[in-house]
Amino acid sequence: MSNDSQILFCFGSRPELIKLAPVYHNLKSHFNITPRLCDTGQQKDLLADLYQELDITADIRLSVMKSGQSLDQLIATLTAQLPEVIKRLHPDLVVVQGDTASAFTAAMVAGGQNVAVAHVEAGLRTYDITSPFPEEIYRQGISKIAAWHFCPTEQARLNLLKEGHPENRIFVTGNTVIDMILRQKNTSLPILAGRDGKRPYFLITLHRRESQGEPLRNTLATLMEFAITNPAYDLVMPLHPNPATSTVVQEMLGRHDNIFLIDPLPYPKFVALMSGAFAIITDSGGIQEEAPSLNVPVIVVRTKTERPEGVENGCLRLAGTERATILQELDLLIHDKAHYKSMQTAENPFGDGHAAEKIAHHLKDIAESYHT
Ligand SMILES: CC(=O)N[C@@H]1[C@@H](OP(=O)(O)OP(=O)(O)OC[C@H]2O[C@@H](n3ccc(=O)[nH]c3=O)[C@H](O)[C@@H]2O)O[C@H](CO)[C@@H](O)[C@@H]1O
């Protein structure tokens, strides 16, 4: 590849940076290519420490967030600012990851400037644009624009083939988050004030937009009931900075002996917290992929998942957001040892830890083919 060839990564959230970091490091170490990085600023606070932890520096940091801003306003601001970035850097290829507003807008702007787009974590689908909302809209939109698709699983590839994408533009690589999790060094568990470290705990994260309102309240009331009736277990919950969820969580789960609400944790500490958990209750996407590599069962409090492979393999259970189904899954975990063991030992279908090197290899060839 000629030295002048340019790859630009555009991202804005914690999971995008976590999942793009292994690709970035592979391009640098195996091909001597340093991709340019444009951080849109969508989750500025969550990314602050992450750069240091991942040994990465962004070339461009936009500052697009305003308090109370809607996703439409964010997209409008990014649509106004990104063309200038792309014109100035003149990349041969723009790489986006996943399903955020930043990824969607970057793909749209790059596509509009006739710059090829490559999509990491392509082909995840529920085919319901209300769940996850608005991520399903963003990822379907990105697939329409992208010329190259890196799928974590064979199922994701089949989704894209069914939608008519050409076979020779789709690569099954595994998910880069597995590369990341397998390379995490053992970090000691964070000490939580007032918590006896010997008690088993459920780790909880909740932040999906479509759950806000009734589904979130149902889930939280159920978790409180579980905490009261099962005092031998602790519930530990790092709060997502989105006030729409954290305010309700504080109101409904605050001030209870075996419930610990904490600030978001730096990635290595969070991985340690996942590793030590009895089980995880979450609506996060990345955690559904990571936890099976740590042999920790996951209860997904969503009505749909775009990760059916995890349910089929037995590492994830889809509990929905209703009291009866959530309690049923939690009771099974604490009372049925064979069930717990089978979840704990189920194979992780989302990757083998070599996704990033495969993607980096393709990106190098692709960028070279576009370079003039
Ligand atoms: C619809 C959907 O599923 N979409 C997903 C969505 O992301 P998500 O739902 O996975 O987002 P979060 O749950 O916020 O982040 C998770 C990451 O954060 C780490 N973590 C967590 C708490 C903490 O205190 N400290 C941390 O370090 C954790 O280990 C994990 O790696 O967008 C991504 C980007 O496009 C997509 O890839 C992805 O499909």
PDBQT file of the ligand as one rigid body, heavy atoms in Angstrom, charges set to zero:
ROOT
HETATM    1  C1  LIG A 401     -28.513  -2.451  19.502  1.00  0.00    +0.000 C 
HETATM    2  C2  LIG A 401     -27.177  -2.759  20.092  1.00  0.00    +0.000 C 
HETATM    3  O1  LIG A 401     -27.036  -3.730  20.753  1.00  0.00    +0.000 OA
HETATM    4  N1  LIG A 401     -26.188  -1.846  19.857  1.00  0.00    +0.000 N 
HETATM    5  C3  LIG A 401     -24.877  -1.950  20.465  1.00  0.00    +0.000 C 
HETATM    6  C4  LIG A 401     -24.539  -0.553  20.961  1.00  0.00    +0.000 C 
HETATM    7  O2  LIG A 401     -23.763  -0.641  22.130  1.00  0.00    +0.000 OA
HETATM    8  P1  LIG A 401     -24.003  -1.305  23.540  1.00  0.00    +0.000 P 
HETATM    9  O3  LIG A 401     -25.426  -1.583  23.799  1.00  0.00    +0.000 OA
HETATM   10  O4  LIG A 401     -23.067  -2.444  23.620  1.00  0.00    +0.000 OA
HETATM   11  O5  LIG A 401     -23.482  -0.082  24.491  1.00  0.00    +0.000 OA
HETATM   12  P2  LIG A 401     -23.049  -0.012  25.976  1.00  0.00    +0.000 P 
HETATM   13  O6  LIG A 401     -23.751  -1.048  26.774  1.00  0.00    +0.000 OA
HETATM   14  O7  LIG A 401     -23.142   1.422  26.386  1.00  0.00    +0.000 OA
HETATM   15  O8  LIG A 401     -21.497  -0.320  25.945  1.00  0.00    +0.000 OA
HETATM   16  C5  LIG A 401     -21.011  -1.588  26.072  1.00  0.00    +0.000 C 
HETATM   17  C6  LIG A 401     -19.504  -1.549  26.224  1.00  0.00    +0.000 C 
HETATM   18  O9  LIG A 401     -19.114  -0.699  27.287  1.00  0.00    +0.000 OA
HETATM   19  C7  LIG A 401     -18.401  -1.428  28.271  1.00  0.00    +0.000 C 
HETATM   20  N2  LIG A 401     -18.713  -0.820  29.592  1.00  0.00    +0.000 N 
HETATM   21  C8  LIG A 401     -19.985  -0.853  30.109  1.00  0.00    +0.000 A 
HETATM   22  C9  LIG A 401     -20.289  -0.276  31.346  1.00  0.00    +0.000 A 
HETATM   23  C10 LIG A 401     -19.252   0.380  32.068  1.00  0.00    +0.000 A 
HETATM   24  O10 LIG A 401     -19.449   0.925  33.182  1.00  0.00    +0.000 OA
HETATM   25  N3  LIG A 401     -17.996   0.409  31.517  1.00  0.00    +0.000 N 
HETATM   26  C11 LIG A 401     -17.699  -0.151  30.283  1.00  0.00    +0.000 A 
HETATM   27  O11 LIG A 401     -16.542  -0.093  29.827  1.00  0.00    +0.000 OA
HETATM   28  C12 LIG A 401     -18.859  -2.862  28.094  1.00  0.00    +0.000 C 
HETATM   29  O12 LIG A 401     -17.888  -3.797  28.515  1.00  0.00    +0.000 OA
HETATM   30  C13 LIG A 401     -19.073  -2.956  26.575  1.00  0.00    +0.000 C 
HETATM   31  O13 LIG A 401     -17.860  -3.202  25.881  1.00  0.00    +0.000 OA
HETATM   32  O14 LIG A 401     -23.754   0.217  20.048  1.00  0.00    +0.000 OA
HETATM   33  C14 LIG A 401     -22.584  -0.414  19.598  1.00  0.00    +0.000 C 
HETATM   34  C15 LIG A 401     -21.738   0.602  18.855  1.00  0.00    +0.000 C 
HETATM   35  O15 LIG A 401     -22.139   0.844  17.558  1.00  0.00    +0.000 OA
HETATM   36  C16 LIG A 401     -22.936  -1.631  18.796  1.00  0.00    +0.000 C 
HETATM   37  O16 LIG A 401     -21.746  -2.314  18.455  1.00  0.00    +0.000 OA
HETATM   38  C17 LIG A 401     -23.811  -2.565  19.616  1.00  0.00    +0.000 C 
HETATM   39  O17 LIG A 401     -24.356  -3.525  18.727  1.00  0.00    +0.000 OA
ENDROOT
TORSDOF 0
